[in-house]
């Protein structure tokens, strides 16, 4: 299982140490707030969990993009709000 984490670079060390026993940890950070620019999520065919720091994607993760992610097993947010995910779709 792969664990994709959209997070700022300065927060990676602890997350990698904690999550590595559970799967391959892949950090993503781009100079964009458009989730569709994270094409790594849609190109990879393996089972995956996607974790996001919602401010980095402007609190926008539409179901149209979720549908394109192959073998998605979970979505995780650092926020106490999940309103930016289409919860009915999930």
C-alpha positions as CSV (number, residue, x, y, z in Angstrom):
1,X,0.0,0.0,0.0
2,X,1.2,3.5,-0.8
3,X,0.5,6.5,1.4
4,X,0.5,9.8,-0.5
5,X,0.8,12.8,1.7
6,X,0.3,16.3,0.4
7,X,2.2,18.3,3.0
8,X,4.8,21.0,3.4
9,X,8.4,19.7,3.3
10,X,9.3,20.8,6.8
11,X,6.8,18.3,8.3
12,X,8.0,15.1,6.7
13,X,10.5,13.5,9.0
14,X,8.0,12.6,11.8
15,X,5.3,11.5,9.4
16,X,7.7,9.2,7.5
17,X,8.9,7.6,10.7
18,X,5.4,7.0,12.0
19,X,3.8,5.8,8.7
20,X,6.6,3.8,7.0
21,X,5.8,0.6,8.8
22,X,2.3,0.7,7.2
23,X,3.4,1.3,3.5
24,X,5.5,3.2,1.1
25,X,5.3,6.9,2.1
26,X,5.3,9.4,-0.8
27,X,5.3,13.1,-0.1
28,X,3.9,15.5,-2.6
29,X,4.2,19.3,-2.5
30,X,3.7,21.6,-5.5
31,X,3.5,25.3,-5.9
32,X,-0.2,25.0,-6.8
33,X,-3.5,24.7,-4.9
34,X,-5.2,22.8,-7.7
35,X,-5.6,19.1,-6.6
36,X,-5.8,18.1,-10.3
37,X,-2.1,19.1,-10.7
38,X,-1.1,16.2,-8.4
39,X,-1.2,13.7,-11.3
40,X,0.8,11.2,-9.3
41,X,-2.4,10.3,-7.6
42,X,-4.2,9.3,-10.8
43,X,-1.3,7.6,-12.6
44,X,-0.4,5.2,-9.9
45,X,-2.4,1.9,-10.0
46,X,-1.6,0.5,-6.6
47,X,-3.8,0.6,-3.5
48,X,-3.3,3.9,-1.8
49,X,-4.3,6.3,1.0
50,X,-4.2,10.0,0.3
51,X,-3.6,12.4,3.1
52,X,-3.8,16.2,2.6
53,X,-3.1,19.4,4.5
54,X,-6.3,21.1,3.2
55,X,-4.9,24.6,3.1
56,X,-2.4,23.5,0.5
57,X,-5.2,22.5,-1.9
58,X,-7.4,25.5,-1.0
59,X,-9.9,23.1,0.7
60,X,-11.0,21.7,-2.6
61,X,-11.0,17.9,-3.4
62,X,-13.9,17.4,-5.7
63,X,-15.5,14.0,-6.4
64,X,-14.6,14.3,-10.1
65,X,-11.0,14.0,-9.1
66,X,-11.6,11.3,-6.5
67,X,-13.1,9.1,-9.2
68,X,-9.8,9.3,-11.2
69,X,-7.7,7.9,-8.3
70,X,-7.2,4.1,-8.9
71,X,-7.5,1.8,-5.9
72,X,-8.1,4.6,-3.4
73,X,-8.6,3.0,0.1
74,X,-8.8,6.1,2.2
75,X,-8.8,9.9,2.3
76,X,-7.3,11.7,5.3
77,X,-7.2,15.3,6.3
78,X,-5.3,17.2,9.0
79,X,-8.3,19.4,9.5
80,X,-11.2,18.7,11.9
81,X,-13.4,19.7,8.9
82,X,-14.0,17.2,6.1
83,X,-16.4,19.5,4.2
84,X,-14.1,19.8,1.2
85,X,-14.5,16.1,0.5
86,X,-17.8,15.1,-1.1
87,X,-18.7,13.0,1.9
88,X,-21.9,11.6,0.2
89,X,-19.8,10.4,-2.7
90,X,-17.1,8.9,-0.3
